[in-house]
């Protein structure tokens, strides 16, 4: 009997699920195939959205924190 791992966030877009998978892959806490299955993404999705994920990460690191003064 095959059991499916539930999708962690089914309401998210494929791009956002792929971004989550890329963060998980970077952390390397689970096997690659399990990360892809949990997020319902493919190797092709990783290739398609990796550039936007890298851009988002770079952009986020360049954004100054808002002062609480």
C-alpha distances in whole Angstrom, upper triangle without the diagonal:
4,6,10,13,16,19,21,24,23,27,28,29,27,30,30,26,27,30,28,26,29,30,27,28,31,30,28,26,23,21,22,19,18,21,20,17,18,21,20,22,23,25,27,28,29,31,32,33,34,38,38,36,38,41,40,40,43,45,43,45,48,49,51,50,52,55,55,58
4,7,10,13,15,18,21,20,24,25,25,24,27,27,23,24,27,25,22,26,27,24,24,28,27,25,23,20,18,19,15,14,17,17,13,15,17,16,18,19,22,24,24,25,28,29,29,30,34,34,32,35,37,36,36,40,41,40,42,45,45,47,47,48,51,52,55
4,7,9,12,15,18,17,21,22,23,22,25,24,20,22,25,22,20,24,25,22,22,26,25,23,21,18,17,18,15,13,15,15,11,12,15,14,17,18,21,23,23,24,27,28,28,29,32,32,30,33,36,34,34,38,39,37,39,42,42,45,44,45,48,48,52
4,6,9,12,14,14,17,18,20,18,21,20,17,18,21,19,17,21,22,19,20,23,23,21,19,16,16,16,13,11,13,12,8,9,12,11,14,15,18,21,20,21,24,24,24,25,29,29,27,30,32,31,31,34,35,34,36,39,39,41,40,42,45,45,49
4,6,9,12,12,16,16,18,17,19,18,15,16,19,16,14,18,19,16,17,21,20,18,16,13,13,14,11,9,10,11,7,6,9,10,13,15,18,20,19,19,23,23,23,24,27,27,24,27,30,28,28,31,33,31,33,36,36,38,37,39,42,42,46
4,6,9,9,12,14,16,15,18,16,13,15,18,15,14,18,19,16,18,21,20,20,18,15,16,16,14,11,11,12,9,6,9,9,13,16,19,21,19,20,23,23,22,23,27,26,24,27,29,27,27,31,31,30,32,35,34,36,35,37,40,40,43
4,6,6,9,10,12,12,14,13,9,12,14,12,12,15,16,14,16,19,19,19,17,15,16,15,13,11,10,10,8,5,6,7,10,13,17,18,16,17,20,20,19,20,23,22,20,23,25,23,24,27,28,26,29,32,31,33,32,34,37,37,41
4,6,9,9,12,12,14,12,9,12,13,10,10,14,14,12,15,18,17,17,16,14,16,15,15,12,10,11,10,6,6,9,11,15,18,19,17,17,21,20,18,20,23,21,19,22,24,21,21,25,26,24,26,29,28,30,29,31,33,34,37
4,6,6,9,10,12,9,7,11,12,10,11,15,14,14,17,19,19,19,18,17,19,18,17,15,13,13,12,9,7,9,12,15,18,19,16,17,20,19,17,19,22,19,18,21,22,20,20,24,24,22,25,28,27,29,28,29,32,32,36
4,5,8,9,12,10,8,12,14,12,13,16,17,17,19,21,21,22,21,19,20,19,18,16,14,13,12,10,8,9,11,15,18,19,16,17,20,19,17,20,22,20,19,23,24,21,23,26,26,24,27,30,29,31,30,31,35,35,38
4,7,9,12,10,9,13,14,13,15,18,18,18,21,23,23,24,24,22,23,22,21,19,17,16,16,13,11,12,14,17,20,20,17,19,21,20,18,20,22,20,19,23,23,20,22,25,25,23,26,29,27,30,29,29,33,33,36
4,7,8,6,6,10,11,10,12,15,15,16,18,20,21,22,22,21,22,20,20,18,15,15,15,13,10,11,12,15,18,18,14,15,18,16,14,17,19,16,15,19,19,17,18,22,21,20,23,25,24,27,26,27,30,31,34
4,5,5,6,9,10,11,12,14,16,17,18,20,21,23,23,22,22,20,19,19,16,14,15,14,10,11,10,14,16,15,12,13,16,13,12,15,16,14,14,17,18,16,18,21,20,20,23,25,24,27,27,28,31,32,36
4,6,5,6,9,10,10,12,14,15,16,18,20,21,21,20,20,17,17,16,14,11,13,12,9,8,7,10,12,11,8,10,12,10,9,12,14,13,12,16,17,16,18,21,21,20,23,25,25,28,28,30,33,35,38
4,6,5,6,9,10,10,13,14,15,16,19,20,21,20,20,17,18,18,15,13,15,14,10,11,9,11,13,11,8,9,11,9,6,9,11,9,9,13,13,12,14,17,17,17,20,22,22,25,25,27,31,32,36
4,5,5,6,9,10,11,12,14,15,17,18,19,19,20,17,18,17,14,13,14,13,9,11,10,13,15,14,10,11,13,12,9,11,13,10,9,13,14,11,13,16,16,15,18,20,20,23,23,25,28,29,33
4,5,5,6,9,10,11,12,14,15,16,17,16,16,14,14,13,10,9,11,9,6,7,7,10,12,13,9,10,13,12,10,12,14,13,11,15,16,14,15,19,19,18,21,23,23,26,26,27,31,32,35
4,5,5,6,9,10,10,12,14,15,16,15,15,12,13,13,10,8,11,10,7,8,6,8,9,10,6,6,9,9,7,8,11,10,9,12,14,13,14,17,18,17,20,22,23,26,26,28,31,33,36
4,5,5,6,9,10,11,13,14,16,16,16,14,15,15,11,11,14,13,10,12,10,12,12,13,9,8,11,11,7,7,10,9,6,9,11,10,10,13,14,14,16,19,19,22,22,24,28,29,33
4,5,5,6,9,10,11,12,13,13,14,13,14,13,9,10,12,10,8,11,10,13,14,15,12,10,14,14,11,11,14,12,9,12,14,12,12,16,17,15,17,20,20,23,23,25,28,29,33
4,5,5,6,8,10,10,11,10,11,9,10,10,6,7,9,8,6,9,8,10,10,12,10,8,12,13,11,10,14,13,10,13,16,14,14,17,19,18,19,23,23,26,26,28,31,32,36
4,5,5,6,9,10,12,12,12,10,12,12,9,9,13,12,10,12,10,11,11,12,10,7,10,12,9,8,11,11,8,10,13,12,11,14,16,16,17,20,21,24,24,27,30,32,35
4,5,5,6,9,10,11,13,11,14,14,10,11,14,13,11,14,13,15,14,16,14,11,14,15,12,10,13,13,9,10,13,12,10,14,16,14,15,18,19,22,22,24,27,29,32
4,5,5,6,7,8,10,9,11,10,7,9,12,11,10,13,12,14,14,16,14,12,15,17,14,13,16,16,13,14,17,16,14,17,19,18,19,22,23,25,25,27,30,31,35
4,5,5,8,8,8,7,10,10,7,9,12,12,11,14,12,13,12,15,13,10,13,15,14,12,15,16,13,13,17,16,15,18,20,19,19,23,24,27,27,30,32,34,37
4,5,8,10,11,10,14,14,11,13,16,15,15,17,15,16,14,17,16,12,14,17,14,12,14,15,12,12,15,15,13,15,18,17,17,20,22,24,24,27,30,32,35
4,6,8,11,11,14,13,11,14,16,15,15,18,17,18,17,20,18,15,18,20,18,15,18,18,15,15,18,17,15,17,20,18,18,22,23,25,24,27,30,31,34
4,6,7,8,11,11,9,12,15,14,15,17,16,17,16,19,18,15,18,20,19,16,19,20,17,17,21,20,18,20,23,22,21,25,26,28,28,31,34,35,38
4,7,9,12,10,9,13,14,13,14,17,17,18,18,21,20,17,20,23,21,19,22,23,19,20,23,22,20,23,25,23,23,27,28,30,29,32,34,35,38
4,6,8,7,7,10,11,10,12,15,15,16,16,19,18,16,19,22,20,19,22,23,20,21,24,23,21,25,27,25,26,29,30,32,31,34,37,37,41
4,6,5,6,9,10,11,13,14,14,14,14,17,17,15,18,21,20,18,22,23,20,21,25,24,23,26,28,27,27,31,32,34,34,37,39,40,44
4,5,5,6,9,10,11,12,11,11,10,14,13,11,14,17,16,15,19,20,17,19,22,22,21,24,26,25,26,29,30,33,33,36,39,40,44
4,5,5,6,9,10,10,10,9,9,13,13,12,15,17,17,17,21,22,19,21,24,24,23,26,28,28,29,32,33,36,36,38,41,42,46
4,5,5,6,9,10,10,11,12,16,15,14,17,19,19,18,22,22,20,22,25,24,23,27,29,27,28,32,33,35,34,37,40,40,44
4,5,5,6,8,8,10,11,14,13,11,15,17,15,15,19,19,16,18,22,20,20,23,25,24,25,28,29,31,31,33,36,37,41
4,6,5,6,5,6,8,11,10,9,13,14,13,14,18,18,16,18,21,20,20,23,25,24,26,29,30,32,32,35,38,39,42
4,5,5,7,8,11,13,12,12,16,17,17,17,21,21,19,22,24,23,23,27,28,27,29,32,32,35,35,37,40,41,44
4,6,8,11,13,16,14,14,17,18,17,18,21,21,18,21,24,22,22,26,27,25,27,30,30,33,32,34,37,38,41
4,6,9,12,13,11,11,15,15,14,15,18,17,15,18,21,19,19,23,24,23,25,28,28,30,30,32,35,36,39
4,7,10,12,10,11,14,14,14,16,19,18,17,20,22,21,22,25,26,25,27,30,30,33,33,35,38,39,43
4,7,8,6,8,11,11,11,12,16,15,14,17,20,19,20,23,24,23,26,28,29,32,32,34,37,38,42
4,5,5,6,9,10,11,12,15,16,15,18,20,20,21,24,25,25,27,29,30,34,34,36,40,41,45
4,5,5,6,9,10,10,14,15,14,16,19,20,20,22,24,25,26,28,30,33,34,36,40,41,45
4,5,5,6,9,10,12,14,14,16,18,19,20,22,24,25,26,28,30,33,34,36,40,42,45
4,5,5,6,8,11,11,11,14,16,16,17,20,21,22,24,26,27,30,31,33,37,38,42
4,5,5,6,9,10,9,11,14,14,15,17,19,20,21,24,25,28,29,32,35,37,40
4,6,5,8,10,10,11,14,15,16,18,19,21,22,24,25,29,30,33,36,39,42
4,6,7,8,10,12,13,14,16,17,18,20,22,23,25,28,30,32,35,38,41
4,6,5,6,9,10,11,12,14,15,16,19,20,21,25,26,28,32,34,37
4,6,5,6,9,10,10,12,14,15,17,18,20,24,25,28,31,33,36
4,5,5,6,9,10,11,12,14,15,17,18,22,24,26,30,32,35
4,5,5,6,9,10,10,12,14,15,16,20,22,24,27,30,33
4,5,5,6,9,10,10,12,14,15,19,20,23,26,28,31
4,5,5,6,8,10,11,13,14,18,20,22,26,28,31
4,5,5,6,8,10,11,12,16,18,21,24,27,30
4,5,5,6,9,10,11,14,16,18,22,24,27
4,5,5,6,9,10,13,15,18,21,23,26
4,5,5,6,9,12,14,17,20,23,26
4,5,5,6,10,12,15,18,21,24
4,5,5,9,10,13,16,19,21
4,6,8,10,13,16,19,21
4,6,9,12,15,18,20
4,6,9,12,15,18
4,6,9,12,14
4,6,9,12
4,6,9
4,6
4
